[in-house]
Amino acid sequence: MIFNLYIFDRSGTCVYYSEYHRPRKATLSQDEEFKLTYGMLHSIKSFVTRISPKPVREGLHYYKTSTYKLNYFETLTGLKIVLNTDPGVGDIHDLLQQIYSQIYVEYVVKNPLCTPGEKITSELFETRLNALITSLPYFAT
């Protein structure tokens, strides 16, 4: 099952957020949740880099708890895509790369009406993203 998706720019601003199957709503405001999520990602990335006994080439891909799995993808430009799923969902790193290369790049980066660092308001981006997410076999299971 897919719970929600965040896209953060390089400065930590949440430029896109979507909920799919989120059974428990946050008790924080949306802005506070975004800041807390980004701060946690920054801390976990730092921890992974420092604690690893070997050089970290690709860094953090996911972390898993008993109730959810946070899947993470970061581009060379610092864009961060976070997809929270059920812990039983397998490796979806390729899916996150696909979201970036086939949807974000095509409908945000190449769109002259979209400004980097601002909220993504493109209806075409949202339509294509939702079509991809809802087509996944683990979308609602």
ROZAZA-111936 format. One record per residue (C-alpha): residue in one letter; y negated, x, z. Coordinates in steps of 0.001 Angstrom, whole numbers, padded with zeros to 6 digits, always signed. Layout:
N
AYXZ
...
//
This chain:
141
M+000000+000000+000000
I-003510+001212-000751
F-006081+000610+001977
N-009394+002028+000747
L-011114+004668-001372
Y-014132+006873-000699
I-015977+009160-003095
F-018336+011687-001491
D-020758+013945-003311
R-021166+017625-002437
S-023758+016884+000257
G-021523+014397+002090
T-023116+011200+000821
C-020646+008427+000124
V-021482+007452-003449
Y-018667+004924-003817
Y-016477+002910-001468
S-013910+000212-002108
E-011488-001655+000135
Y-008187-003023-001101
H-005779-003883+001715
R-007474-002919+004945
P-005909-005032+007682
R-008155-003737+010468
K-011892-003516+009915
A-013908-000661+011377
T-015970-001305+014474
L-018649+001086+013187
S-021331+000376+010656
Q-020387+001414+007135
D-022801+004370+007186
E-021384+005592+010500
E-017852+005284+009134
F-018815+007331+006061
K-020362+010078+008214
L-017382+010141+010563
T-014905+010315+007664
Y-016816+013093+005926
G-017176+015059+009164
M-013454+014734+009845
L-012649+015979+006318
H-014930+018963+006783
S-013290+019820+010120
I-009729+019438+008820
K-010476+021573+005753
S-011926+024281+007970
F-008926+024104+010304
V-006418+024311+007429
T-008213+027337+005983
R-008376+029188+009296
I-004917+028417+010660
S-002876+028981+007494
P-000700+032106+007676
K-001097+032579+003917
P-004192+032425+001693
V-005061+028822+000937
R-005409+028314-002811
E-005691+024579-003147
G-006438+023586+000430
L-005972+020140+001858
H-004096+017530-000213
Y-003296+014987+002481
Y-002611+014406+006117
K-000344+011740+007475
T-000165+009730+010683
S+002296+007033+011701
T-000005+004310+010326
Y-001726+005783+007262
K-001920+008733+004902
L-005259+010212+003860
N-004962+011640+000325
Y-007658+014126-000646
F-008922+015714-003849
E-011941+017993-004192
T-013441+019161-007462
L-015012+022545-008106
T-018414+020843-008024
G-017781+019538-004492
L-017013+015896-005293
K-014455+014567-002816
I-012116+011649-003489
V-010280+010135-000532
L-007626+007456-000933
N-006075+006023+002232
T-002565+004660+001753
D+000513+003613+003646
P+002316+006702+005025
G+005316+005993+002779
V+003378+006608-000449
G+004484+009893-002033
D+002365+012671-003489
I-000552+011152-005415
H-002564+014293-006099
D-002157+013690-009850
L-003544+010168-009436
L-006643+011517-007690
Q-007123+014041-010504
Q-006764+011179-012994
I-009399+009123-011146
Y-011737+012083-011411
S-011109+013178-014997
Q-010447+009875-016734
I-012659+007490-014792
Y-015366+009340-012840
V-016196+011841-015595
E-016007+009241-018361
Y-017976+006441-016683
V-020301+008264-014289
V-020885+011836-015445
K-021198+010885-019107
N-023291+007808-018330
P-027013+008538-018745
L-027831+005609-016441
C-025964+007188-013500
T-027781+009783-011429
P-025739+012381-009509
G-026010+011902-005736
E-026838+008199-005965
K-024520+005271-005315
I-022264+004500-008261
T-023283+001099-009580
S-021563+001181-012973
E-019568-002009-013475
L-017444-000296-016121
F-016530+002471-013651
E-015537-000098-011037
T-013576-002203-013538
R-011593+000787-014858
L-010978+002157-011364
N-009766-001189-010032
A-007534-001682-013083
L-005896+001683-012431
I-005509+001141-008681
T-004128-002396-008961
S-001627-001310-011641
L+000088+001142-009298
P+003567+000152-008081
Y+002594+000820-004448
F-000733-001047-004633
A+000349-003976-002450
T+003828-003135-001185
//
